[in-house]
């Protein structure tokens, strides 16, 4: 199992992933499978509850950015962005909209995105 994330970290991961998979307007089965696999690896017993919470609370890019900025001190930032990158690659095509989200997260958390993309 991967590192244990806090409730807010799980929300951030799900919110970032949700925006990534919907960035191109098409949610593929590979993207959904990737999200479900990661949730299983992380031991997300509360995955669906947190997904519903994110769906209700994070309704705009501004909401997502605030959530990301609020986690600037998280000790699991690299884990979250690494998993988000993995989800963005699920459909074998990282689109510009997905990159924009990943770059915002990396910049907000002072992480070198290039080192994470390897």
C-alpha positions as CSV (number, residue, x, y, z in Angstrom):
1,X,0.0,0.0,0.0
2,X,1.1,3.5,-0.7
3,X,1.5,6.3,1.9
4,X,-1.6,7.0,4.0
5,X,-3.1,10.3,2.9
6,X,-5.2,12.7,5.1
7,X,-8.8,13.4,4.2
8,X,-7.8,16.8,2.7
9,X,-5.0,15.1,0.7
10,X,-7.4,12.5,-0.7
11,X,-9.8,15.3,-1.6
12,X,-7.0,17.1,-3.5
13,X,-5.9,13.9,-5.3
14,X,-9.5,13.2,-6.4
15,X,-10.2,16.8,-7.4
16,X,-7.0,17.0,-9.4
17,X,-7.7,13.6,-11.0
18,X,-11.3,14.6,-11.8
19,X,-10.2,17.8,-13.6
20,X,-7.5,15.9,-15.4
21,X,-9.7,13.1,-16.7
22,X,-12.4,15.6,-17.8
23,X,-10.0,18.1,-19.3
24,X,-10.5,16.8,-22.8
25,X,-14.2,16.3,-22.5
26,X,-13.9,12.5,-22.8
27,X,-13.5,10.2,-19.8
28,X,-12.0,7.0,-21.0
29,X,-12.3,3.6,-19.3
30,X,-8.5,3.6,-18.9
31,X,-8.7,6.8,-16.9
32,X,-11.4,5.5,-14.7
33,X,-9.5,2.2,-14.2
34,X,-6.4,4.2,-13.3
35,X,-8.3,6.2,-10.7
36,X,-9.9,3.1,-9.2
37,X,-6.6,1.3,-9.1
38,X,-4.9,4.1,-7.3
39,X,-7.8,4.4,-4.8
40,X,-7.5,0.7,-4.2
41,X,-3.7,0.9,-3.7
42,X,-4.1,3.8,-1.3
43,X,-6.7,1.9,0.7
44,X,-9.4,4.5,0.0
45,X,-12.3,2.8,1.8
46,X,-14.0,6.2,1.6
47,X,-13.3,6.8,-2.1
48,X,-16.9,7.2,-3.2
49,X,-17.7,9.5,-0.2
50,X,-14.8,11.7,-0.9
51,X,-15.5,11.8,-4.6
52,X,-19.1,12.9,-3.8
53,X,-17.7,15.5,-1.4
54,X,-15.3,16.8,-4.1
55,X,-18.1,16.8,-6.6
56,X,-20.2,19.0,-4.3
57,X,-17.4,21.3,-3.1
58,X,-15.0,21.7,-6.0
59,X,-17.1,23.2,-8.7
60,X,-14.6,25.5,-10.4
61,X,-11.0,25.8,-11.2
62,X,-10.8,28.5,-8.5
63,X,-12.1,26.0,-5.9
64,X,-9.5,23.5,-7.1
65,X,-6.7,26.0,-6.9
66,X,-7.7,27.0,-3.3
67,X,-7.7,23.4,-2.2
68,X,-4.2,22.9,-3.8
69,X,-2.9,26.1,-2.2
70,X,-4.3,25.0,1.2
71,X,-2.1,21.9,1.1
72,X,1.2,23.7,0.5
73,X,2.5,22.2,3.8
74,X,1.4,18.6,3.0
75,X,4.1,16.0,3.4
76,X,2.5,13.9,0.6
77,X,2.7,16.6,-2.1
78,X,5.0,14.5,-4.3
79,X,2.9,11.4,-3.9
80,X,-0.2,13.3,-4.9
81,X,1.4,14.9,-8.0
82,X,3.0,11.6,-9.0
83,X,-0.3,9.9,-8.9
84,X,-2.0,12.7,-10.8
85,X,0.6,12.4,-13.5
86,X,0.0,8.6,-13.6
87,X,-3.7,9.3,-14.1
88,X,-3.0,11.9,-16.8
89,X,-1.0,9.3,-18.7
90,X,-3.8,6.6,-18.5
91,X,-5.1,7.5,-21.9
92,X,-1.6,7.7,-23.3
93,X,-2.0,11.3,-24.2
94,X,-1.3,14.3,-21.8
95,X,-3.3,17.2,-23.2
96,X,-2.4,20.8,-22.7
97,X,-5.3,21.3,-20.3
98,X,-4.0,18.4,-18.2
99,X,-0.5,19.9,-18.3
100,X,-1.8,23.2,-17.1
101,X,-3.4,21.6,-14.0
102,X,-0.2,19.6,-13.3
103,X,2.0,22.7,-13.8
104,X,-0.2,24.7,-11.4
105,X,0.0,22.0,-8.8
106,X,3.8,21.7,-9.1
107,X,4.3,25.5,-9.0
108,X,1.9,25.9,-6.0
109,X,3.8,23.2,-4.1
110,X,7.3,24.2,-5.3
111,X,7.9,20.9,-7.0
112,X,10.0,20.5,-10.2
113,X,7.4,19.1,-12.6
114,X,10.1,17.9,-15.0
115,X,11.7,15.6,-12.5
116,X,8.2,14.1,-11.7
117,X,7.4,13.5,-15.4
118,X,10.2,10.9,-15.8
